[in-house]
Amino acid sequence: MSKTAFVVTAVTASVLLSSSVVAAPKDLVGAQSGTLVFANVNNRTTCARVYVNGQQYDLTKTNVQGLARNVPFGKAFMASIYNKPTCGGTAAKNVWYTTHTQATQTWLIQ
């Protein structure tokens, strides 16, 4: 499976999923939650489905962003990777990630 990259930058927090690094403003000391903006960066052949607070965000070639508000820090969430341009059916891989108050966080999904 090829590397899948999708970036999460934020209004009040930043989290980065996978292999592309994007600079973010600063650490958020004392914050308990933030708003996450998910973006598909450099992979146009697979779909990534991110589950946050009971919602799902599909990152595809044509739908490259999703927004999640009031995401608690220190909580584990799941992302599913599909070996096709659309999400659905059986995922090729499921990964768990945990948000925190640092400005960026990186996961490499292979």
Backbone as JSON Lines, residues from 0, in Angstrom:
{"i":0,"aa":"M","n":[0.85,-1.17,0.0],"ca":[0.0,0.0,0.0],"c":[0.89,1.24,0.0]}
{"i":1,"aa":"S","n":[0.55,2.19,-0.78],"ca":[1.35,3.41,-0.84],"c":[1.09,4.26,0.38]}
{"i":2,"aa":"K","n":[1.98,5.18,0.63],"ca":[1.8,6.09,1.75],"c":[0.6,6.97,1.49]}
{"i":3,"aa":"T","n":[-0.18,7.19,2.51],"ca":[-1.33,8.07,2.41],"c":[-1.06,9.28,3.27]}
{"i":4,"aa":"A","n":[-1.2,10.45,2.73],"ca":[-0.91,11.65,3.49],"c":[-2.14,12.52,3.57]}
{"i":5,"aa":"F","n":[-2.48,12.89,4.77],"ca":[-3.5,13.9,4.93],"c":[-3.13,14.74,6.12]}
{"i":6,"aa":"V","n":[-3.38,16.02,6.02],"ca":[-2.93,16.99,7.0],"c":[-4.11,17.49,7.78]}
{"i":7,"aa":"V","n":[-3.84,17.76,9.04],"ca":[-4.85,18.37,9.86],"c":[-4.26,19.65,10.41]}
{"i":8,"aa":"T","n":[-4.76,20.77,9.95],"ca":[-4.37,22.04,10.54],"c":[-5.58,22.52,11.31]}
{"i":9,"aa":"A","n":[-5.44,23.56,12.06],"ca":[-6.57,23.88,12.92],"c":[-6.72,25.36,13.17]}
{"i":10,"aa":"V","n":[-7.91,25.7,13.6],"ca":[-8.21,27.06,14.0],"c":[-7.63,27.28,15.4]}
{"i":11,"aa":"T","n":[-7.85,26.31,16.31],"ca":[-7.31,26.44,17.66],"c":[-6.33,25.34,18.01]}
{"i":12,"aa":"A","n":[-6.15,24.37,17.12],"ca":[-5.21,23.29,17.37],"c":[-4.77,22.73,16.04]}
{"i":13,"aa":"S","n":[-3.68,21.99,16.06],"ca":[-3.23,21.36,14.83],"c":[-2.82,19.94,15.11]}
{"i":14,"aa":"V","n":[-3.19,19.07,14.22],"ca":[-2.77,17.68,14.27],"c":[-2.41,17.32,12.84]}
{"i":15,"aa":"L","n":[-1.36,16.57,12.67],"ca":[-0.94,16.18,11.33],"c":[-0.96,14.67,11.24]}
{"i":16,"aa":"L","n":[-1.69,14.15,10.29],"ca":[-1.75,12.71,10.09],"c":[-0.92,12.37,8.87]}
{"i":17,"aa":"S","n":[-0.01,11.45,9.03],"ca":[0.76,10.85,7.95],"c":[2.04,11.57,7.62]}
{"i":18,"aa":"S","n":[2.47,11.5,6.36],"ca":[3.87,11.79,6.06],"c":[4.18,13.22,5.66]}
{"i":19,"aa":"S","n":[3.21,14.07,5.46],"ca":[3.49,15.44,5.07],"c":[3.5,16.35,6.29]}
{"i":20,"aa":"V","n":[4.51,17.16,6.42],"ca":[4.64,18.02,7.59],"c":[4.26,19.45,7.21]}
{"i":21,"aa":"V","n":[3.38,20.03,7.98],"ca":[2.96,21.41,7.77],"c":[3.21,22.18,9.06]}
{"i":22,"aa":"A","n":[3.85,23.32,8.96],"ca":[4.11,24.12,10.14],"c":[2.79,24.64,10.7]}
{"i":23,"aa":"A","n":[2.68,24.65,12.0],"ca":[1.48,25.15,12.66],"c":[1.91,26.19,13.69]}
{"i":24,"aa":"P","n":[0.97,27.01,14.14],"ca":[1.3,28.18,14.93],"c":[2.07,27.92,16.23]}
{"i":25,"aa":"K","n":[1.5,27.2,17.2],"ca":[2.15,27.06,18.5],"c":[1.45,25.99,19.32]}
{"i":26,"aa":"D","n":[2.05,25.66,20.46],"ca":[1.4,24.74,21.4],"c":[0.24,25.46,22.07]}
{"i":27,"aa":"L","n":[-0.72,24.69,22.51],"ca":[-1.92,25.27,23.12],"c":[-1.99,24.85,24.58]}
{"i":28,"aa":"V","n":[-1.14,25.42,25.39],"ca":[-1.06,25.07,26.8],"c":[-2.36,25.45,27.5]}
{"i":29,"aa":"G","n":[-2.94,24.5,28.22],"ca":[-4.16,24.76,28.98],"c":[-5.44,24.54,28.21]}
{"i":30,"aa":"A","n":[-5.37,24.36,26.9],"ca":[-6.58,24.13,26.11],"c":[-7.09,22.71,26.35]}
{"i":31,"aa":"Q","n":[-8.41,22.52,26.31],"ca":[-9.0,21.2,26.5],"c":[-9.57,20.62,25.21]}
{"i":32,"aa":"S","n":[-9.82,21.48,24.24],"ca":[-10.33,21.0,22.96],"c":[-9.97,22.0,21.87]}
{"i":33,"aa":"G","n":[-10.15,21.59,20.62],"ca":[-9.84,22.47,19.51],"c":[-10.65,22.12,18.29]}
{"i":34,"aa":"T","n":[-10.48,22.9,17.24],"ca":[-11.15,22.65,15.97],"c":[-10.12,22.11,14.98]}
{"i":35,"aa":"L","n":[-10.38,20.95,14.41],"ca":[-9.44,20.32,13.5],"c":[-9.95,20.42,12.07]}
{"i":36,"aa":"V","n":[-9.05,20.75,11.15],"ca":[-9.37,20.78,9.72],"c":[-8.52,19.72,9.05]}
{"i":37,"aa":"F","n":[-9.16,18.68,8.53],"ca":[-8.45,17.59,7.87],"c":[-8.3,17.91,6.38]}
{"i":38,"aa":"A","n":[-7.15,17.62,5.81],"ca":[-6.94,17.88,4.38],"c":[-6.11,16.78,3.76]}
{"i":39,"aa":"N","n":[-6.56,16.27,2.64],"ca":[-5.82,15.28,1.87],"c":[-4.73,16.02,1.11]}
{"i":40,"aa":"V","n":[-3.48,15.68,1.34],"ca":[-2.38,16.47,0.79],"c":[-1.81,15.92,-0.51]}
{"i":41,"aa":"N","n":[-1.27,14.72,-0.49],"ca":[-0.52,14.3,-1.67],"c":[-0.89,12.92,-2.18]}
{"i":42,"aa":"N","n":[-1.95,12.33,-1.7],"ca":[-2.33,11.02,-2.2],"c":[-3.7,11.11,-2.83]}
{"i":43,"aa":"R","n":[-3.76,10.85,-4.12],"ca":[-5.01,10.99,-4.85],"c":[-5.57,9.64,-5.3]}
{"i":44,"aa":"T","n":[-4.96,8.54,-4.87],"ca":[-5.42,7.23,-5.33],"c":[-6.12,6.43,-4.25]}
{"i":45,"aa":"T","n":[-6.03,6.85,-3.0],"ca":[-6.7,6.16,-1.92],"c":[-7.64,7.11,-1.2]}
{"i":46,"aa":"C","n":[-8.49,6.55,-0.36],"ca":[-9.4,7.36,0.44],"c":[-9.07,7.15,1.91]}
{"i":47,"aa":"A","n":[-9.11,8.2,2.69],"ca":[-8.92,8.11,4.13],"c":[-10.22,8.57,4.8]}
{"i":48,"aa":"R","n":[-10.74,7.75,5.71],"ca":[-11.95,8.11,6.46],"c":[-11.53,8.31,7.91]}
{"i":49,"aa":"V","n":[-11.75,9.52,8.42],"ca":[-11.39,9.86,9.78],"c":[-12.66,9.94,10.61]}
{"i":50,"aa":"Y","n":[-12.65,9.28,11.77],"ca":[-13.8,9.29,12.67],"c":[-13.46,10.17,13.87]}
{"i":51,"aa":"V","n":[-14.28,11.2,14.11],"ca":[-14.06,12.12,15.21],"c":[-15.4,12.47,15.84]}
{"i":52,"aa":"N","n":[-15.52,12.28,17.14],"ca":[-16.72,12.67,17.89],"c":[-18.01,12.16,17.25]}
{"i":53,"aa":"G","n":[-18.02,10.92,16.8],"ca":[-19.22,10.34,16.21],"c":[-19.5,10.74,14.77]}
{"i":54,"aa":"Q","n":[-18.63,11.53,14.17],"ca":[-18.77,11.94,12.78],"c":[-17.67,11.29,11.95]}
{"i":55,"aa":"Q","n":[-17.91,11.15,10.66],"ca":[-16.86,10.64,9.78],"c":[-16.57,11.67,8.69]}
{"i":56,"aa":"Y","n":[-15.3,11.75,8.32],"ca":[-14.83,12.69,7.31],"c":[-14.08,11.89,6.25]}
{"i":57,"aa":"D","n":[-14.58,11.88,5.03],"ca":[-13.94,11.16,3.93],"c":[-13.02,12.1,3.16]}
{"i":58,"aa":"L","n":[-11.75,11.73,3.06],"ca":[-10.77,12.52,2.34],"c":[-10.43,11.8,1.06]}
{"i":59,"aa":"T","n":[-10.92,12.33,-0.05],"ca":[-10.76,11.7,-1.36],"c":[-10.08,12.67,-2.31]}
{"i":60,"aa":"K","n":[-9.95,12.26,-3.55],"ca":[-9.36,13.13,-4.57],"c":[-10.18,14.4,-4.76]}
{"i":61,"aa":"T","n":[-11.5,14.28,-4.7],"ca":[-12.36,15.45,-4.94],"c":[-12.82,16.14,-3.65]}
{"i":62,"aa":"N","n":[-12.89,15.41,-2.56],"ca":[-13.28,15.99,-1.27],"c":[-12.06,15.97,-0.37]}
{"i":63,"aa":"V","n":[-11.31,17.07,-0.37],"ca":[-10.01,17.08,0.27],"c":[-10.01,17.64,1.69]}
{"i":64,"aa":"Q","n":[-11.15,18.09,2.2],"ca":[-11.15,18.65,3.54],"c":[-12.37,18.23,4.35]}
{"i":65,"aa":"G","n":[-12.18,18.21,5.66],"ca":[-13.26,18.0,6.61],"c":[-12.97,18.83,7.84]}
{"i":66,"aa":"L","n":[-13.99,19.2,8.59],"ca":[-13.83,20.06,9.75],"c":[-14.49,19.42,10.96]}
{"i":67,"aa":"A","n":[-13.79,19.36,12.07],"ca":[-14.35,18.83,13.32],"c":[-14.13,19.85,14.42]}
{"i":68,"aa":"R","n":[-15.2,20.25,15.07],"ca":[-15.12,21.25,16.15],"c":[-15.19,20.57,17.52]}
{"i":69,"aa":"N","n":[-14.67,21.26,18.53],"ca":[-14.71,20.79,19.92],"c":[-14.16,19.39,20.07]}
{"i":70,"aa":"V","n":[-13.0,19.15,19.49],"ca":[-12.34,17.86,19.59],"c":[-11.51,17.85,20.87]}
{"i":71,"aa":"P","n":[-11.81,16.94,21.79],"ca":[-11.05,16.92,23.05],"c":[-9.62,16.44,22.84]}
{"i":72,"aa":"F","n":[-8.68,17.06,23.54],"ca":[-7.29,16.63,23.49],"c":[-7.12,15.41,24.38]}
{"i":73,"aa":"G","n":[-6.19,14.55,24.03],"ca":[-5.91,13.36,24.82],"c":[-6.88,12.22,24.58]}
{"i":74,"aa":"K","n":[-7.65,12.28,23.5],"ca":[-8.61,11.24,23.18],"c":[-8.18,10.51,21.92]}
{"i":75,"aa":"A","n":[-8.39,9.2,21.9],"ca":[-8.03,8.39,20.73],"c":[-9.16,8.39,19.71]}
{"i":76,"aa":"F","n":[-8.8,8.54,18.44],"ca":[-9.74,8.48,17.33],"c":[-9.19,7.53,16.28]}
{"i":77,"aa":"M","n":[-10.04,7.09,15.36],"ca":[-9.63,6.13,14.35],"c":[-9.69,6.73,12.95]}
{"i":78,"aa":"A","n":[-8.78,6.27,12.1],"ca":[-8.8,6.59,10.67],"c":[-8.73,5.27,9.91]}
{"i":79,"aa":"S","n":[-9.52,5.16,8.84],"ca":[-9.51,3.98,7.98],"c":[-8.97,4.36,6.62]}
{"i":80,"aa":"I","n":[-8.11,3.52,6.06],"ca":[-7.51,3.77,4.76],"c":[-8.04,2.72,3.79]}
{"i":81,"aa":"Y","n":[-8.48,3.17,2.62],"ca":[-9.04,2.3,1.59],"c":[-8.14,2.33,0.36]}
{"i":82,"aa":"N","n":[-7.92,1.18,-0.25],"ca":[-7.07,1.08,-1.44],"c":[-7.84,1.39,-2.71]}
{"i":83,"aa":"K","n":[-8.63,2.43,-2.67],"ca":[-9.41,2.85,-3.84],"c":[-9.72,4.33,-3.68]}
{"i":84,"aa":"P","n":[-10.17,5.0,-4.71],"ca":[-10.4,6.44,-4.65],"c":[-11.59,6.86,-3.79]}
{"i":85,"aa":"T","n":[-12.46,5.91,-3.41],"ca":[-13.61,6.25,-2.57],"c":[-13.57,5.43,-1.29]}
{"i":86,"aa":"C","n":[-14.16,5.97,-0.24],"ca":[-14.24,5.26,1.03],"c":[-15.47,4.37,1.05]}
{"i":87,"aa":"G","n":[-15.37,3.27,1.76],"ca":[-16.5,2.37,1.91],"c":[-16.07,0.93,1.73]}
{"i":88,"aa":"G","n":[-16.87,0.02,2.28],"ca":[-16.51,-1.38,2.22],"c":[-15.49,-1.7,3.29]}
{"i":89,"aa":"T","n":[-14.62,-2.64,3.0],"ca":[-13.61,-3.06,3.96],"c":[-12.36,-2.21,3.82]}
{"i":90,"aa":"A","n":[-11.91,-1.64,4.93],"ca":[-10.71,-0.81,4.91],"c":[-9.47,-1.68,4.78]}
{"i":91,"aa":"A","n":[-8.47,-1.17,4.09],"ca":[-7.18,-1.85,3.97],"c":[-6.44,-1.8,5.3]}
{"i":92,"aa":"K","n":[-6.66,-0.72,6.04],"ca":[-5.97,-0.54,7.32],"c":[-6.76,0.44,8.17]}
{"i":93,"aa":"N","n":[-6.81,0.15,9.48],"ca":[-7.36,1.07,10.47],"c":[-6.23,1.47,11.4]}
{"i":94,"aa":"V","n":[-6.13,2.74,11.7],"ca":[-5.1,3.23,12.62],"c":[-5.77,4.1,13.67]}
{"i":95,"aa":"W","n":[-5.18,4.11,14.85],"ca":[-5.68,4.95,15.94],"c":[-4.69,6.08,16.16]}
{"i":96,"aa":"Y","n":[-5.19,7.26,16.45],"ca":[-4.35,8.4,16.74],"c":[-4.94,9.13,17.93]}
{"i":97,"aa":"T","n":[-4.09,9.81,18.69],"ca":[-4.53,10.52,19.89],"c":[-4.18,11.99,19.73]}
{"i":98,"aa":"T","n":[-5.16,12.84,19.95],"ca":[-4.93,14.29,19.86],"c":[-4.22,14.77,21.12]}
{"i":99,"aa":"H","n":[-3.5,15.85,20.99],"ca":[-2.87,16.5,22.13],"c":[-2.76,17.99,21.84]}
{"i":100,"aa":"T","n":[-2.23,18.72,22.79],"ca":[-2.21,20.18,22.65],"c":[-1.03,20.71,21.86]}
{"i":101,"aa":"Q","n":[-0.13,19.87,21.4],"ca":[0.96,20.37,20.57],"c":[0.42,20.82,19.22]}
{"i":102,"aa":"A","n":[1.14,21.72,18.59],"ca":[0.67,22.3,17.33],"c":[0.64,21.3,16.19]}
{"i":103,"aa":"T","n":[1.54,20.32,16.18],"ca":[1.52,19.31,15.13],"c":[1.75,17.93,15.72]}
{"i":104,"aa":"Q","n":[1.28,16.96,15.0],"ca":[1.44,15.57,15.39],"c":[1.53,14.79,14.08]}
{"i":105,"aa":"T","n":[2.37,13.78,14.01],"ca":[2.57,13.09,12.74],"c":[2.36,11.59,12.89]}
{"i":106,"aa":"W","n":[1.6,11.02,11.96],"ca":[1.47,9.57,11.83],"c":[1.83,9.21,10.4]}
{"i":107,"aa":"L","n":[2.56,8.13,10.23],"ca":[2.85,7.63,8.89],"c":[2.01,6.38,8.69]}
{"i":108,"aa":"I","n":[1.14,6.42,7.72],"ca":[0.25,5.3,7.44],"c":[0.75,4.63,6.18]}
{"i":109,"aa":"Q","n":[1.16,3.36,6.29],"ca":[1.69,2.64,5.13],"c":[0.87,1.41,4.85]}
